[in-house]
């Protein structure tokens, strides 16, 4: 808890939008929460390496020079700002581990008394550790840190095998800034929504194929395929695929949607489909639930401990077009169930987010 006579000084080292994806949005949400607190002074160093979705996984000289620039800025801020808390959205595996390890070690050396918070937004740490036999390195790197993960299951699978010592592990589910929920008056009957970046593994191809199947049962079904494509070529390929499936009249491809357009689209939709190959705790689920949208999603292994299947969400255990179509068909044919799932999801999301905001405030030392 921050002392009433002195404010917590929190230095953020995080990626902020753009590009827009779950981790960058969550980083911005946590930063804005702290920046708005009367109990804190904040500084932020942006990990702005990628200019677009297509640039996320690329290695370049520009990124190397940027990494060096950030390291120099970090040293300066650690000495000048003297943070009481260092909040770092870290990628703890792959090639990026080398860069991010340097940043964390620098914070340890120059701010030995600061609370070090490492917020993880994805899986892969345990697999990388086992493959390269570096469990001891992680034990050393995270010693003295508070490590935050998204769900209990992820923390159990990713962190318990590392047998971390002198490390505080805590779980904070994602939340939306201000945890606002939308007031939606009118739903467009049989309107379903896919809302995610059009990246491999997100399931937009399977969703389109599911619509082709659903069209026979629901001739007036309409899919809003909303999400930024990594390149203009990918978006053209998506539009061409829609035409080849014969569902052009049943699908609107919008590209990325934000702000009021996004809010309105959620409000008008009855069902959100998220058949991603890997989902941990996607923010879009909370956004949809807040707009009284029934959610059909993958990710039972991470979300099943939070949301109850058939009550607050419908889980996809298979990502085939037939499985997706079956879940959507069930909801559209059972209106009472659809409305109950949407209502229950909204209530549950409010509870989960309130708890998460309290936990992150505690982690940052901002609890009232």
N, C-alpha and C positions, 0 to 999 in steps of 0.2 A: 504494500500500500504506500502510495506516495506521501511523504511527509507534508503536512499542511503548510510548513514554513518554506519548503523547497519543492520545486517541480521535478518530476522524473524527466531525464534527458534521454530520449530514445532516438538512436540512429538506425535508419532503415537502409538495408542493402537489398533491393528487390527489383524485379522486372515489373513495369507498369505498362498498360496498353498505350499505343499499339505495339505489336498486333494483339487483337482481342482473343483471349482464350481463358479457360478457367483459372489457371494459376495467376495470370496477370490481373484479372479482375479481382480475385480474392486478395492479392497483395494490396491493390488500391483500396479495397474496402477496409482492411486492417489499418492501413496508413491513415485513411481519412477519419477513422474512429479515434485513433490516437491524437491526430492533429486537432480534432474538435474538442478534446478534453481540456478542461481548465487546469488539470493536474499535470500536464506534460508540455515539454518543449520538444519539437521534432525536427529532424533533418533527414533528408532522403537522398541516397545515391542510387540512380537508376541503372539497372543492368540492361541497358538498351543495346543489345547486340543484333537482334533480328529486326529488319525493316518491314517484313511481311511474313505471312504464313509459310511461303515457299522458302524463306531464308532461315527458318528455324534450325534446321539440322546441318546447315552448310558451314564449312570451315574456310576462313579467308584471312588475308593479311589485315584487312580492315578490322576484323573482329579481334585479332591478336593485338593490334595497336590500341583498340578500345579497352581490352582487358588490362593492359599496362596503365592506361590513363585512369581507369577506375581504381586500380591498386594505389596509385599515387594520391588520388582524391581521398581514398579511404584512410590512408596514413595521415593526411592533413586533417580530416574531420575527427579522427580518433584523438589526435593530439589537441586540436583547438576546441572541439565541442565537448570532449570528455564525457561520453555517454554513460549513463547508469544502466542502460539496457541497449544491447546490440541485437537487432532483429534481422535475420538473414533467411531469405527464401532460397534454399540451397538445392542444387542438383547433385546428389551424392554418389553418382556412378557414371560410367562412361568416360569419355575424354574430358568432359566438363569437370569431372572430379578434381583434376589437377588444378584448374583455375580456382574453383570454389574452395578447395582446401587452403590455397594460399590466402584467400580473403579471410577465412575463419582463423587461421593461425596468426595472421596479422592482428586481428581483433584481440585474440588471446594475449599476444605479446604486449600490445600497446594499451589495452584496457583490461588489466588483470582482475580488477575489482568489479567490472561490469557484469551484469547478467547476460549470458549469451543464449539467445533463442534461435534455434534452427527449425524452420517450418518446412516440412516436406509435403509435396503435392502430388506425388506419383509413387508407383511401386518400382521394383527392379533392384533395390539395394541388396537384399539378401542373395538374389541370384548372382549379381555382380561380385559380391564378396566371396561366394562359394567358388565361382569360376576362377577367380584370381587369387584365392587363398589370402585375403587381406582382412580377416576378421580382427586381428590384432591392431591393424592400422585404424580401423573404425573405432575400436575401443579407446585408442589414444586420442583420435581426432575429436570425438564427442565427449571426452572426459570433461566434467565441469559444466556441460551445456544442458539446457532444457530443450529436448527434441519434441516437436509437435507433429503428430500425424493425423490423418483425416478420419479414420474409423478405428474401432477396437480391433477388428480383424486384420486390418493393414498393419497396425502396430504390433500385433501378435506375430504375424507372418514375417514381417520385415525386420523387426528390432529384437524380439526375444532371442532368436538364434544367434545374434551377435554377442549376447551376454555382456551388454554394456555395463561399465562400472563407474560409479560416481556420476551417473547421468540421470537426470529427471526426464521420464517419458510421460507425455500427457496427450490426450486425444481432444481435438477441437473440431467438430463438424463444421463444414462450410456454412456461411450465412450471407444474406443479402444486406447491404448497407441500409440501416434504418428499419430492416425487416418489414418493409411496406408490403401490403397486399392490395391488389387492385379491386376496385368496385366495378363488377362487370354486369351489365344489364341484359345483354342480348348475345346469345350464342348462335353462330351459323350452323344450322343442322347439318350433320355429317361432315363438318370441316375438321380435318385432322392436320397435325402440324409436325414437321421435322425441323428442329431448330438446333443446328450445330454446324461448325465449320465443315466444309466438304473435303475432308481429308480421308485417306485410306483407313479403313477400320471403323469409321463412324457409322456405317450401315445405311448410307443414303441409297445405294444401289438396291439393297434388299428391300428397303422401304418402297421404292418405286415399283419393284416387282410385286410387292404385296398389294399395292394399289391396283395393279393390273388384274390381280385375282379378285379383289374386293369389288371391282367395277361391275362384275356380273351380278352380284347380290345387291349392291347399292349403286345404281346407275348415276346418281347425283352426288356421289362421294367426291370431296375435293381436298386435295393435299396442298398445303403451303410448304414448299421446300425452301426453307430460309437458312442461309448460312453463307459465309464468305468462301469463295473458292481460292485455292492457292495461286492459280493463274487464270487468265482469260481463256486459255485453251481448255482447261478443265470444265469451266462453266459452259462452253460451247458443246463439249462432249456430253455433259449432263442433259442439256436441252435436246441434243440429237437423240440421246437414248430414250428420253420421254416420248419423242415422236415415233421411234421405232417400236415402242411398246403399245402404241395406239392409245395413249392416255393424255394427249395434249390438252383435251378439254377438261380433264380432271386434275390437272397439276398446274400450279403457278410457281415458277422458279423466281425467287425475289432477290437472290444475292444476300449479303449481310444486312440485317435490319437492327436498328438501335433506337433508343429513346422512346418517343411516343408511338412510333410505328410498331416497334416491338411490343409495347404494352397493349396496343390496340389489337394486334394480331393474336396475342395470347388470349385476350378477353373474348375474341370472336371464335376461338377454337374449342372443340369439345374434347379432343384427345391429343396428347403429345406422344410421339413415338421416338424412342431413343435406343436403337438396337446396336450400340457400340460394342466392339470386341473387348474393350477395357474401359470400365467406368469405376471411379473410386467414390466420389461424392459430387456429381455434376451440379453446378449452380442452376442450370436450366430447369432441373427438376423442382427446385425451390421456387423459381420464377413461375413455372407452370402451376404448381400447387397454389401459389398465392393468387392466381387468376382463376381459380376454380376449374382447372383443367385436369381431367383424369389422365394419369401417367402410365404408359406402357414402356418398360425399360429393362435393359439388361443390368448386370451388376448386383445380383442377389447376394453374391459372396461378400460384398462390402456393405450393401444397403439393407440386407435382410435383418440385421440386428436393430435397425432403426425404424424401418417401415414394414408393416404387415401386409403380406401378399393377399390380394383380393379384398382388402379393407381400405388401405391407403394408397395402394399402388398395385399394378399387375406386372409381375416379373416375367421376363422372357428367359427361359432356360435353353431355348434354341433360337438361333438368329436366322433361320431360313425364312423366305418370304411367306411360306405356308403358315409357320408358327406366328409370325407377326400378324398376318391377315386374320388368323383365328382369334387372337386376343382382341383386335379391333372390332371384329364382327360380333363377338360376345357383348362388348360394351354398347355398340350401336343397336343391337337387338334387345338389350336389357337396359332401358333408359333409367329405371329406378336405381339399378346397380351403378350405372355410370355416374349419376348425380351423387350417390352416396360415397363412392370412391373419391370423387372430386372434393366433396365436403370434408371427409375424413382426412384427406391429404392436406388440405388447407389448415385444418386445426393442428395436425401433427407438425407441419412445417413451422408454424408459429412457435410451438413449444420448443422444438429442436433449436431454432435460431436464437431464441431468448437464452437458452442454456449456453449456447456457443459464444454469444456476445459476453456473457458473464465470465466464461472461462478465459477468453482471450484478454479481457481486461485484467483478470487476475495474473495471467502470464506476463503482461506488460507492466504490471504494478500500478494499474489505474483503477482497481476496484475501489468503490466508494466506501 
